[in-house]
């Protein structure tokens, strides 16, 4: 898999990798990466960009001159969140010294980088999938309308029933995965778009991995426009409906 690293990139094993799937996030990517660098963690930051026409990848590359822990992987076109995450997982497994934990998060500031240490700390308690949850006790959503929240809660209720376990936020994109989970599950992941969040949860449950939710604050994006397309929404709803029929 082709990717670019910063000058003087470290050969030692990072503790945590942060996967940032991006498409047209030039307004956010630089400030987000700089905030991630402030975390007291041994980080590898991986930008997986779908050839954003706004120069997202170029802005990430410029930061490679300042930091030795940034990887930029540019894909040929907009291929979907699901494949971005699985490509990121495969990239991590291809490293000589893969990280112990892999964080997935949005690059639009809907997820707070300051929540990452908490997810990692829980994962260190022998959990393989830690979900940054909007709906467990203590979770908060900022900037969503009542209708959008209701639709999300219904989707999560159906997804939870489909998985067969009591998870309040099955669709959260802020997560921490253990290396052991990724090594065992990667070959079973086939999602193209947002259904990846449910597929990874199903595989964790089916293979007996330990799962936990941790309350976080989710904030509707402040800068830029949503990249969620009608086709992606349709694919996700079809996935949910098909799964519901099997319950």
Beta strands, then each sheet from edge to edge (+ up, - down):
strand 1: 4-5
strand 2: 16-22
strand 3: 43-49
strand 4: 70-74
strand 5: 101-105
strand 6: 129-133
strand 7: 140-142
strand 8: 175-178
strand 9: 211-215
strand 10: 217-219
sheet 1: 1+ 4- 3- 2- 5- 8+ 6- 9-
sheet 2: 7+ 10+
end
